[in-house]
Each structure stands twice: as C-alpha cells, then as structure tokens.
Amino acid sequence: MRIERLTVKNYRVLRDVTLKDLAPMTVLCGANGSGKSTVFDVFAFLNESFTVGLRAAWDARNRIGSIRSRGQSGPVSFEIKYRAPDAHDRNRLVTYRLEVDQEGALPIIESELLQWSTAPASGRSRVILEFSRGEGRIYDEEGGEYESQSLTSPDLLAVSALGQFRQHPRVLTLRDFIQGWYLSYVSAEGTRTTPRAGPEPRLSQSGDNLANVIQYLQEQHPERLGQIFKVLASRVPQLENVLPLRLDDGRLLLRLKDRPFDEPVLSTFASDGTLKLLAYLTVLYDPNPFQVIGIEEPENQLHPSLLPLLAEEIRAVSARSQVLVTTHSPEFLSTVKPRELWAINRADDGFARVFRASDIQHVNDMMSHGATLGDLWSEGYLRPADAVVV
C-alpha cells in the first residue's frame, strides 16, 4: 500500500499543493519556512486524527485560526490516493478525501469520502463511504447496497468509527493504514531518558522509549537486533554493543560499549549522532515494518558523513515501506534521484509551491554533466528557471 498522490488545500502555507506519482522514497527539500515541515505535518495531522481524534489534532494546532491558510475561507482539505489489494489481491486505486471546518470552537467534518476503483482499466470507481457533518451512507459489500448512518457528533471521522466493524473491510483497511503511519520527531536528548523497564515493540515519535525497544528486540527478535548492531558498528566503527540495564528502581538505562574499553558508558554520555542513528535503525529494521515512515530533517545531530549512509538504509527499506524525508542537507541530497526529490519554496503571494526535480529542465541538464542534487541545492538551482537566482 503506497500513497501515489497527495493534494492539500487551505492548510497553512499549503493553499493548493499536489504531489503526484510519489516514489517509494520521497524527499522534500526547501529553506527554513518554505513549507516542507508543513507537508510533513499533514501526515501527522491525519495520523493523529485517526489515533487520538480529530478534536485533539485540531486543538494541538490552535484550531482554525492557525490551521487555515491566511486570508482564505472555506474548509481545510486533504486528499490521498493510494493502491491497495482487494480480496483477490488485485491492485485497486483508493481515494480518500477529508474536508474539515469549524463552527464556534468545534471542528466539523464538512465532507468525508472514500472510494475504490472497481475496474482499473476503465477507471470506474465505487463510493464506499460519504459523510457530511455526522450524516451519510456506507456501502454494504455483502448486501450490495448503501445503508444510511448517523454519527453521534459532526467531528467524528466516519472511517475511524465505522472501520471498527469487520463488515466494512475497505473502511477498516483505510483506518488501519493511516493509524499505522510512523512520523519521527526523534532527538538525541529524547533517547537519553530512563523509562520504566518493560519491552515495547515500537519506537515513540520522540524516541524516549529507545531502551524499551532495544529490550524488546533483545528478547523477541535477537537476529534483527544483531542486524541493527552490525549496521551501526559499520557506521560508528568503535562501537561494539548496546546493552539495556534494569535499575533497582525499575527504570531502564542504555549502556554503549566501545571495543577498546572493558566497561560500557551510559547513554547519557554517548554521542548525539550514535543515539539518533540507533533510533532510526530500530524504525527502519522494525520486524513488523511500518507502511509509511516519515523522518524530519535527519541531518540534525548527525555527522554529515553519516547522511549518505543513512540514505542508503532508507532506500533499502523503501522496498517494503514508503518513506518521506524532509531535509536541507546537501550530503543527504547527493544520494537522491531527481524523480524522488520535490523542491518546495514560497511564491510572492506567500504560499508554497512544489516542483519535482526531474521536471526542472536545467536540473536534468546539469546532472547529465556530473552535478548532484546536493550541489544544485547548495548553489540555489532547485527552482524553476524563472525563479533561479544565480
């Protein structure tokens, strides 16, 4: 299941932006304030809406005044198109559109639509679910007809509510898909915490349960942990092992052992880059891979020499998980292919516009003569010809 197209309207600086034909590894680059983090936050907003609820995601972003594009009116709109297998493992194009507005202090769902293609060759599709302000209909796949439904509140997502019932498998598939996205906001400082002991299978967004994930892998998937240590040791040559230590008060502490020394050091004294790279590897080598992984600005706290190597690991993982990365690192971009890279900048009206690097002719011309995307980014060429400043 891979997202092929994302359209966003009226969301902060993304007044009207579409990213289409998304690659398994998709990279966004842009200057600070260009809007690349806002694209990342679109995925976070949808994921939070499906996991903790629309109201919580809405309130966390200070409601409509901070969410809707400045000077604009009407709902905030998101549309994703992705491929998913049906009951016979045939690949189907799925469209999900969500339009959110606000009345008083409460968010309302102005429109929610889910449709699946029924015959890919002809382009025909069937509406599976459509709702507005808590009222709508859903297609009964066993009976072959629509049934009307009323939700208890206009801010409830129909997909989230009705996706709990097994008689609506396509709705369930979408709900599980979006709930299963992983968006990383890992910081080295977050990984230095000493959480309560106990294995946890998935890294938190901040990375504050890294020790618990290492404990889980050590107990349940030692071979996968061995892979992680092997990769980490090849990137940090002196590192021999990472060991979780249970303290007397029930907390868990990570210790990192270097080969030249007999005693490991506490994670408190380990390098930022080592801890952050370890955290990324636990996500990339997860035994139960995430379908969508988002990593924001991996260059923070990592040595530049590690970034091309991290990009290689991400590319390998993109064979089984779709990965979105935001960056302004020339070292990371030097490994990226033009079709994988989207450049984002702000137009004169203050709103973001996006361009695929492979669609910019002078980028293709310069790369054919040996330039890399990292070079072109550093020199200001990742813009359309009419916006290049030399």
C-alpha positions in Angstrom: 0.0 0.0 0.0 1.7 3.1 -1.2 0.5 6.7 -1.5 0.6 7.8 -5.1 -0.8 11.3 -4.8 -1.4 13.9 -2.0 -3.4 17.1 -2.5 -3.7 19.7 0.3 -5.8 22.9 0.2 -6.1 25.6 2.8 -3.6 24.1 5.3 -1.3 26.9 6.5 1.1 27.8 3.7 -0.2 24.9 1.6 -3.0 26.8 -0.1 -3.2 24.5 -3.0 -0.4 21.9 -3.4 -0.3 18.5 -5.1 2.4 15.9 -5.0 1.8 13.2 -7.6 3.4 9.9 -8.7 5.1 9.7 -5.3 8.1 7.4 -5.3 8.7 4.7 -2.6 11.4 7.1 -1.2 10.2 10.7 -1.4 12.4 13.6 -0.3 11.3 17.2 0.3 13.9 20.0 0.4 13.4 23.7 1.0 14.7 26.6 3.0 13.5 27.2 6.5 9.9 28.4 6.4 9.4 27.1 2.9 6.6 24.7 3.9 8.4 21.3 3.9 7.6 20.8 7.6 4.0 21.7 6.9 3.8 18.9 4.3 5.2 16.6 7.0 2.7 17.8 9.4 -0.2 17.0 7.0 0.7 13.3 7.5 1.0 13.9 11.3 -2.4 15.6 11.4 -4.2 12.8 9.6 -2.4 10.2 11.7 -3.3 11.9 14.9 -6.9 12.4 13.8 -7.2 8.7 13.3 -5.4 7.7 16.5 -6.3 10.3 19.2 -9.2 12.0 17.4 -9.8 15.0 15.2 -10.6 17.3 18.1 -7.2 16.6 19.8 -5.3 17.1 16.5 -7.2 20.3 15.8 -6.7 21.7 19.3 -3.0 20.8 19.2 -2.6 23.1 16.2 -4.5 26.0 17.8 -7.7 25.4 15.8 -8.8 27.1 12.6 -7.0 30.4 13.1 -3.6 28.7 12.9 -4.5 25.9 10.5 -6.4 27.6 7.6 -4.3 29.4 5.1 -4.1 33.1 5.8 -6.7 35.3 4.2 -8.6 32.2 2.9 -12.1 30.9 3.7 -13.7 27.5 3.4 -12.7 24.1 4.7 -9.2 22.6 5.0 -9.0 19.8 2.5 -6.8 16.7 2.2 -7.0 14.0 -0.4 -4.8 10.9 -0.7 -4.7 8.4 -3.5 -3.1 5.1 -2.9 -3.0 1.5 -4.1 -4.4 -1.3 -2.0 -5.1 -5.0 -2.7 -8.7 -6.2 -2.8 -10.0 -9.6 -1.5 -8.5 -11.2 -4.6 -5.1 -9.5 -4.3 -5.9 -7.2 -7.3 -4.4 -3.8 -7.0 -7.0 -1.1 -6.7 -6.8 2.7 -6.6 -8.3 4.1 -3.4 -9.2 7.8 -2.9 -9.8 9.3 0.5 -10.8 12.9 0.9 -11.4 14.8 4.1 -12.6 18.4 4.4 -12.6 20.0 7.9 -14.1 23.3 9.0 -15.0 24.9 12.3 -18.2 26.1 13.9 -17.8 28.0 17.1 -14.9 26.4 18.9 -15.5 22.9 17.5 -14.2 21.3 14.3 -16.7 19.8 12.0 -16.3 17.3 9.1 -17.7 19.1 6.1 -17.1 16.2 3.9 -15.5 12.7 4.1 -15.3 10.4 1.1 -13.8 7.0 0.4 -14.0 5.3 -3.0 -12.3 2.3 -4.5 -11.7 1.6 -8.2 -13.8 -1.3 -9.5 -12.2 -1.8 -12.8 -8.7 -0.3 -13.1 -8.6 -0.4 -16.9 -11.8 1.6 -17.3 -11.2 4.0 -14.4 -14.6 3.2 -12.8 -14.9 3.5 -9.1 -17.4 3.0 -6.3 -18.1 5.3 -3.4 -17.7 3.2 -0.3 -18.4 5.9 2.2 -19.5 9.5 2.1 -20.5 11.6 5.1 -21.0 15.3 6.0 -21.5 16.7 9.5 -22.2 13.3 11.0 -24.7 12.1 8.4 -24.1 9.9 5.5 -24.1 6.5 3.9 -21.8 3.4 3.6 -21.8 0.7 1.0 -22.7 -2.8 2.4 -20.4 -5.1 0.5 -22.2 -8.2 1.4 -25.7 -6.9 0.5 -24.5 -4.8 -2.4 -26.4 -1.7 -1.4 -26.0 1.5 0.6 -27.2 2.0 4.2 -27.6 5.3 5.9 -25.8 6.0 9.2 -25.7 8.8 11.7 -22.7 9.5 13.9 -23.1 11.0 17.4 -21.1 14.1 16.6 -20.1 16.1 13.5 -16.4 16.0 14.5 -16.2 12.1 14.3 -14.4 10.6 11.4 -16.7 8.1 9.8 -13.8 5.9 8.7 -12.4 5.8 12.2 -15.9 4.9 13.7 -17.2 2.5 11.1 -13.8 1.0 10.5 -14.2 -0.9 13.8 -16.7 -3.2 12.1 -15.5 -6.2 10.1 -18.4 -6.0 7.7 -16.7 -2.9 6.2 -13.3 -4.3 5.3 -12.3 -1.5 2.9 -13.1 1.1 5.6 -11.1 -1.0 8.1 -8.2 -1.2 5.6 -8.0 2.6 5.3 -8.3 3.2 9.1 -5.5 0.7 9.8 -3.4 2.1 7.0 -3.4 5.7 8.4 -3.2 4.6 12.0 -0.1 2.7 11.1 2.0 5.6 9.8 5.1 6.4 11.8 6.2 10.0 11.9 9.6 10.6 13.6 10.5 13.6 15.7 13.4 11.8 17.3 16.0 13.9 19.1 19.2 12.6 20.8 18.1 14.2 24.0 14.8 12.2 23.9 16.7 8.9 23.6 18.6 9.6 26.8 15.6 9.2 29.0 15.4 6.4 31.6 11.9 4.9 31.1 10.3 2.3 33.2 11.6 -1.2 32.3 9.5 -3.3 30.0 9.7 -4.3 26.4 8.0 -2.1 23.8 7.8 -3.1 20.1 7.6 0.3 18.5 9.7 3.5 18.9 7.8 6.5 20.1 7.8 9.7 17.9 10.3 11.3 20.3 12.4 8.2 20.8 12.1 8.4 24.6 11.4 4.6 24.8 14.5 3.6 22.8 15.8 1.5 25.8 12.4 -0.4 25.9 12.6 -1.1 22.1 16.1 -2.5 22.5 14.9 -4.7 25.3 12.0 -5.9 23.2 14.3 -6.7 20.2 16.8 -8.4 22.6 14.1 -10.7 23.9 11.9 -11.3 20.9 14.0 -10.6 17.8 17.7 -11.0 18.6 18.6 -11.7 15.0 17.0 -8.3 14.0 18.9 -6.6 16.8 22.0 -8.2 15.6 21.4 -6.7 12.1 20.9 -3.3 13.7 24.2 -3.5 15.7 26.0 -4.7 12.6 24.9 -1.7 10.6 25.5 0.7 13.5 29.0 -0.7 14.0 29.8 -0.2 10.3 28.8 3.5 10.7 30.4 4.0 14.2 33.5 1.8 13.9 34.5 1.8 17.6 31.0 0.7 18.9 30.8 -2.9 20.0 27.4 -3.3 21.6 24.3 -1.6 23.1 23.0 -3.1 26.4 19.8 -2.2 28.3 20.3 -2.2 32.1 17.5 -2.5 34.5 18.0 -0.2 37.6 16.9 -1.1 41.1 14.0 1.4 40.9 12.5 -0.3 37.9 13.8 2.1 35.3 15.7 1.1 32.1 19.0 2.6 31.1 21.0 2.1 27.9 24.8 1.4 28.0 27.0 1.6 25.0 30.3 -0.4 24.9 33.3 0.6 22.7 35.7 -2.1 21.7 38.8 -0.5 23.2 37.3 -0.4 26.7 36.1 -3.0 29.2 33.3 -1.0 30.7 30.3 0.4 28.7 29.3 4.0 29.1 25.8 5.3 29.9 23.7 6.7 27.1 23.8 10.0 28.9 27.5 10.3 27.8 27.2 8.8 24.3 27.3 10.9 21.3 24.2 12.5 19.9 24.7 11.0 16.5 25.2 7.5 17.7 22.0 7.5 19.7 19.9 9.2 16.9 21.2 6.8 14.3 20.4 3.8 16.6 16.9 5.2 17.0 16.4 5.5 13.2 17.7 1.9 12.7 15.2 0.5 15.1 12.5 2.0 13.0 14.0 1.1 9.6 14.6 -2.5 10.8 11.3 -3.0 12.6 10.3 -6.7 12.4 6.8 -5.6 11.5 7.5 -2.8 9.0 5.5 0.4 9.0 3.7 1.0 5.7 4.6 4.7 5.8 7.6 6.3 7.6 8.2 10.0 7.9 11.6 11.4 9.0 12.0 15.1 9.5 15.5 16.6 9.0 17.6 13.6 9.8 20.8 15.7 9.5 20.1 17.3 12.9 22.7 16.0 15.3 24.2 13.6 12.7 27.7 14.0 11.3 27.5 14.9 7.6 29.4 11.7 6.6 26.7 9.6 8.1 23.9 11.0 6.0 24.7 9.3 2.6 24.9 6.0 4.6 21.6 6.7 6.2 20.1 7.5 2.8 21.2 4.1 1.6 19.5 2.4 4.5 16.3 4.3 3.8 16.4 3.4 0.2 16.7 -0.3 1.0 13.7 0.0 3.4 11.6 1.7 0.8 11.3 -1.6 -1.0 8.8 -2.6 1.7 7.8 0.8 3.3 7.1 4.1 1.8 9.4 6.7 3.3 9.0 10.5 3.4 12.1 12.6 4.3 12.4 16.3 4.7 15.9 17.8 4.6 18.1 20.7 3.6 21.3 18.6 3.8 23.5 18.6 0.6 25.1 15.4 1.8 21.8 13.6 2.0 20.5 15.0 -1.3 23.7 13.9 -3.1 22.3 10.3 -3.0 18.7 11.2 -4.1 17.4 10.6 -7.6 15.6 13.5 -9.4 12.3 11.6 -9.5 12.4 11.2 -5.7 13.0 14.8 -4.9 10.5 17.6 -4.5 11.7 21.1 -4.0 9.4 23.5 -2.2 9.6 27.3 -1.9 7.3 30.2 -1.2 5.9 32.3 -4.1 5.5 36.0 -4.0 2.0 35.6 -2.5 3.5 33.8 0.5 2.1 30.4 -0.3 4.1 27.2 -1.0 4.7 25.7 -4.4 6.3 22.4 -5.2 8.3 21.0 -8.1 9.7 17.6 -8.8 13.4 17.9 -9.5 13.1 15.7 -12.6 10.6 18.2 -14.1 13.1 21.1 -14.0 15.0 21.1 -17.3 18.1 22.9 -16.1 18.4 20.4 -13.3 18.4 17.5 -15.7 20.9 19.3 -18.0 23.4 19.9 -15.1 23.1 16.4 -13.7 23.8 15.0 -17.1 27.2 16.8 -16.9 28.0 15.4 -13.5 26.3 17.6 -10.9 24.5 16.1 -8.0 21.3 17.3 -6.4 23.3 18.2 -3.3 25.4 20.5 -5.5 22.4 22.1 -7.1 20.7 22.6 -3.8 23.7 24.3 -2.3 24.0 26.6 -5.4 20.3 27.6 -5.5 19.3 25.7 -8.7 16.5 23.6 -7.3 13.9 26.0 -8.5 12.0 26.6 -11.8 14.0 28.6 -14.4 12.0 31.7 -13.8 12.9 31.6 -10.1 16.6 30.8 -10.2 18.9 33.4 -8.6 22.5 33.0 -9.7 
